Amino acid sequence: MNSESFEDSLGHKPVLLDEVLKALMPRPGGLYLDCTLGGAGHAEAILSAAGGTAHLIGIDRDAQALERSGKRLESFVGGVELHFGRFENMKSVLAGRTPDGILMDLGVSSFMLDDPMRGFSFQSDGPLDMRMDRSQDLTAADIVNTWSVGELAHIFRTYGEERHAGRVARRIAIARENKPFVSTLQLASVVASCIPRGKQKINPSTRVFMALRIAVNGELEGLENAVLSAIDSLVPGGRLAVISFHSLEDRIVKQTFARLVKGCTCPPRMPMCVCGKLASVKAITKKPITATDEEIVRNPRSRSALLRVVEKEAA
């Protein structure tokens, strides 16, 4: 299947699309859950691969994404069901239904990155917002203007893996005394002034903006439980595919999958298993699948994508 066929009208491309379809193996009449609907590129391809007769449930915390995706998917006769909210609440959305396949495409959508008014990008000026769900109160501006130096340094170091976290946090605290932060380029300018560019290829603001985005949206909170809920919800033989875009997300997914593949929780020193816990999934991908050079050229945002897939064992 040609992944370029599933670009939307603005040219956004679903990441690792062919690999996702190969992993989920959509079938006619199947039930599929897209936990992060976004632009619906993956969802449209899943429904098309299933002959247009599968039923797809989509979840997204961005009301604009749901409205846009609903129009994109309205022609599929198998049915599309869209829900506003966080994917951590998938069990209430499923209401006992058992999908054949579940997709979790983590991170921020291209629509949000490309819209300056959403405040995710340091390349275009816009309000310092970064909310995926615009009905929530906390914004990036709230964090930058009110959190302590220690709290800021912690999120920059923990979520952004920024080596100069303390320096950035102190410089922000000094700058906000003169003028509160209200825009993305205002913050990017301060960050750039205290992070040496050196030989690094990425923009100095990259890690700080990522850390703020993760903190604003609570992206890592509940991810492990969401993965567990997804596996528990699958039909036996059903598959879960997770695409992550940075090491913090991928580490949670990798470790959760590894624990479930192993099953046994006995200490390594035990000569034999006494817990009796069996593996609940089997690994379909031994290592994460990454984008090909061709896809990276076509879609640079796929460069950091990591796809891991597991299949639920029979009860």
MOTA-V962022 format. One record per pair of residues at least 12 apart in sequence whose ideal C-beta (glycine too) atoms are under 6 Angstrom apart, sorted by the first residue. I is the first residue (numbers start at 1). J is the second residue. Records with the same first field share a line. If there is no record, write none. Layout:
I: J ; J
This chain:
3: 17 ; 18
6: 41 ; 44 ; 45
8: 39
12: 39 ; 110
13: 299
14: 41 ; 42
15: 302 ; 305
16: 305 ; 307
17: 45
19: 289 ; 307
20: 42 ; 241
21: 49
23: 241 ; 309
24: 101 ; 239 ; 241
26: 46 ; 49 ; 50 ; 54
27: 50
28: 50 ; 51 ; 53
29: 53
30: 50 ; 54 ; 100
31: 55 ; 99 ; 100
32: 46 ; 54 ; 56 ; 99 ; 101
33: 57 ; 99 ; 102
34: 58 ; 103
35: 59 ; 87 ; 104
36: 105
37: 58 ; 60 ; 69
38: 65 ; 109
40: 69 ; 72 ; 73
42: 103
43: 56 ; 58
47: 76
52: 76 ; 77 ; 78
53: 78
54: 78
55: 78 ; 79
56: 80
57: 81
58: 82
59: 83 ; 87
61: 86 ; 132 ; 133
62: 132
63: 84
66: 82 ; 84
70: 82
87: 226
88: 222 ; 226
90: 229
91: 229
94: 233
98: 235
100: 235 ; 238
101: 238 ; 239
102: 230 ; 240
103: 241
104: 242
105: 243
106: 244 ; 249
107: 245
108: 120
119: 184
122: 184 ; 188 ; 205 ; 209
125: 183 ; 184 ; 185
126: 184
128: 140 ; 141 ; 181 ; 183 ; 184
130: 212 ; 213 ; 216
132: 217
138: 216
140: 212 ; 216
141: 181
144: 181
145: 176 ; 180 ; 181
149: 169 ; 170 ; 173
152: 169
153: 165 ; 166 ; 169
155: 211 ; 215
156: 168 ; 208 ; 211
159: 211 ; 214
160: 207 ; 208 ; 210 ; 211
162: 207
164: 195
167: 194
168: 191 ; 194 ; 208
171: 190 ; 194
175: 190
188: 205
191: 204 ; 205 ; 208
192: 204
223: 252
224: 252 ; 256
227: 256
231: 281 ; 312
234: 312
236: 312 ; 314 ; 315
238: 312
239: 309 ; 311
240: 310
241: 309
242: 308
243: 305 ; 307
244: 306
245: 304 ; 305
250: 306
253: 308
257: 310
260: 280 ; 281
261: 279 ; 281 ; 283
263: 277 ; 278 ; 279
264: 277
265: 277
279: 313
280: 313
281: 310 ; 312
282: 311
283: 310
284: 309 ; 311
285: 308 ; 309
288: 306 ; 308
289: 307
291: 305
